[in-house]
Amino acid sequence: MKYRIMGRSGLKVSALSMGTFSFGGRGPFAAIASQGVTEAARLIDCCTDYGVNLIDTANMYSTGLSEEIVGEVLADRNPDILISSKARMRIGDGPNDEGASRWHLIRECERSLKRLRRDHIDIYHIHEWDGQTPVEETMEALDSLTRQGKIRYAGCSNYTGWQIMKSLMASDRGHFQRFVTQQIHYTLEAREAEYELLPLSVDQGIGVTVWSPLAAGLLSGKHTRQQPVAPDSRQDRGWSEPPIRDQERLWRIVDVLNDIAAAYDIEAAQIALAWTLTRPAVASLVVGGTSTAQFEANFRALDLTLSPEDLTRLNAVSRPPQIYPLWHQSQFASPRFGPADKSVDLETGNP
């Protein structure tokens, strides 16, 4: 296993971390899987045997059941395994059963601690932006949880660039703990994060963890032009995330992935993961699976070094176009670009 520093902190996390989205199978999560304690223990043991030191969950995964399973499995295992969890999504019918208010975050953190059977959560994310709670209240609540020892680090997930910067400004002004990480959706197919989120991460020292780095399996090589929906996949069971707005572009990317994978005699999934690990500010990819074989296959991406030619092909087939004001800046501001500006390479086009 390879380990990377999480942003501007001193925390080292495994380059591949384990997602527990499939633990529990309660409600809509049954479309992914319904892994109980026995199966979850086998998968967690597989991952930790390979050196994974970060397990990712959330209070809303199967309405807390995922956290309960993680807590039960890890109860008699290495206490140094890091746990990441999240709060913000609706988890009940009450008026305060969602959001990033101080009341909701503190209550949900304490509930998560009980389910996880731990006295602290290593990385605690705000799972989604809350435009109705003052950002100062959210950041002060996270700071309080940190000072109380209930969380070690704070992060966010699914924020826009301005929402992160507003949060960081509130932290700096109030002398609160800052976000050290953001968890985002970022793949060869979905590279929108390169417009603001990745340059922001480089500039502000925020470590990136990536959820669904294989686009819910669409970049695994199992889905092709000839078979757009692989049998027994989550798409086959009705899962609709992430949205694919250009199917033809997706298949062009998959064609290149499969072609490069054939040259290395491995699977397309490992090529996709290896590419994502080359991207700026990326600390860890959160991978899930329904079998130890899937995890073991993903771990092979860590030993893969893509050639410059491979990277050129992958970037060319997936590179997003420049949008305003980026195309304007590329014409007139590029001589004064800094490291964050230069961290990504967008398609110039003909504005």
Buried (B, 14 or more C-beta within 10 A) or exposed (E): BEBBBBBEBEBBBBBBBBBBBBBBBBEEBEBBBBBEBEBBBEBBEBBBEBBBBBBBBBBBBBBBBBBBBBBBBBEEEEEEBBBBBBBBBEBEEEEEEBBBBBEBBBBBBEBBBEBBBBEBBBBBBBBBBBEEBEBBBBBBBBBBBBEEEBBBBBBBBBBEBEBBBBBBBBBEEEEBBBBBBBBBBBBBBBBEBBBBBBBBBBBBBBBBBBBBBBBBBBBBBBBEEEEBEBEEBBBEEEBEEBEBEEEEEBBBBBBBBBEBBEEBEBBBBBBBBBBBBEBBBBBBBBBBBBEBEBBBBBBBBBEBEBEEEBBEBBBEBBBBEBEEEBBEBBEEEEEEEEEBBEBBEBEEEEE
